């Protein structure tokens, strides 16, 4: 009888491969773009919402919470009225910036933006 090893299970594949572990952190339509915008500095929720036209408040909140849970961003709440919340990259988030830069370079090299005439 040939039994599959535990490393062949879908769960093992999702956690064993380092690329897949990274993908699990940055998966989501808006996460990479959020990290890109936060690379320029601390932003408030409304600023991020303005930078991402088409995102709903609920989705933005969820993506930010997931990035916070994965220690890619920091969420700082100020005790004032109205409430003020700021988001910034953690050291782990900053360590991802060279990868974002490489992704941008790859995109520009292989899929150059169309020039506006």
C-alpha positions in Angstrom: 0.0 0.0 0.0 1.4 3.4 -1.0 0.5 6.1 1.4 1.1 9.7 0.6 3.5 11.4 3.0 2.2 14.2 5.2 4.1 16.7 3.1 1.8 15.9 0.2 -1.3 17.2 1.9 -2.6 20.6 0.7 -2.2 22.0 4.2 1.5 20.9 4.3 2.1 22.4 0.9 0.7 25.7 2.1 2.9 25.9 5.1 6.1 24.1 3.9 7.0 26.1 0.9 8.5 29.5 1.8 7.1 31.2 -1.3 3.6 29.9 -0.4 4.0 31.2 3.2 4.9 34.7 1.8 2.0 34.4 -0.6 -0.4 33.7 2.2 0.7 37.0 3.9 0.4 39.2 0.8 -2.6 37.5 -0.9 -5.5 39.8 -1.4 -6.4 42.2 -4.1 -5.2 45.3 -2.1 -2.4 44.1 0.2 0.5 44.7 -2.1 -0.9 48.1 -3.0 -1.4 49.0 0.6 2.2 48.1 1.4 3.3 50.2 -1.5 1.4 53.2 -0.3 2.6 52.8 3.3 6.2 52.6 2.0 6.0 56.4 1.6 5.1 56.9 5.3 2.3 56.7 7.9 -1.2 57.0 6.6 -4.6 57.4 8.1 -7.6 55.2 7.1 -9.2 58.0 5.1 -6.0 58.6 3.2 -5.7 55.0 2.3 -9.3 54.9 1.2 -8.7 57.9 -1.0 -5.5 56.3 -2.6 -7.5 53.1 -3.4 -10.6 54.1 -5.4 -13.0 51.3 -5.6 -12.2 49.6 -2.3 -15.0 49.4 0.3 -14.5 50.4 3.9 -15.1 46.7 5.0 -12.5 45.3 2.6 -9.9 48.0 3.5 -10.5 47.3 7.2 -10.1 43.5 6.6 -7.0 43.8 4.5 -5.4 46.2 7.1 -6.3 43.9 10.0 -4.8 40.9 8.2 -1.6 42.8 7.5 -1.5 43.9 11.1 -2.0 40.3 12.3 0.9 39.2 10.0 3.0 41.9 11.6 3.5 43.7 8.3 1.9 47.0 9.5 1.3 48.7 12.8 -2.0 50.2 13.8 -1.8 53.1 16.2 -5.1 54.4 17.8 -5.1 57.8 19.4 -7.6 58.3 22.2 -9.4 61.4 20.9 -12.7 62.4 19.4 -13.2 61.8 16.6 -11.0 58.7 16.8 -7.7 58.9 15.0 -6.0 55.7 13.6 -2.7 55.6 11.8 -1.1 52.8 9.8 2.6 52.4 9.2 5.0 49.6 8.2 6.7 47.5 10.8 10.3 46.4 10.5 9.0 43.3 8.8 6.9 45.4 6.4 10.0 47.6 5.6 12.0 44.4 4.9 9.5 43.6 2.2 10.1 46.9 0.3 13.0 45.6 -1.8 10.7 42.8 -3.0 8.1 45.4 -4.0 10.8 47.4 -5.8 11.8 44.2 -7.7 8.2 43.5 -8.6 7.9 47.0 -10.0 11.1 46.7 -12.0 9.9 43.3 -13.4 6.6 44.8 -14.3 8.1 47.8 -16.0 10.6 45.5 -17.9 8.0 43.0 -19.1 4.8 45.0 -19.2 5.9 48.6 -19.8 3.2 51.2 -19.3 1.7 52.4 -22.5 3.0 55.9 -23.4 0.3 58.6 -23.5 0.3 60.3 -26.8 
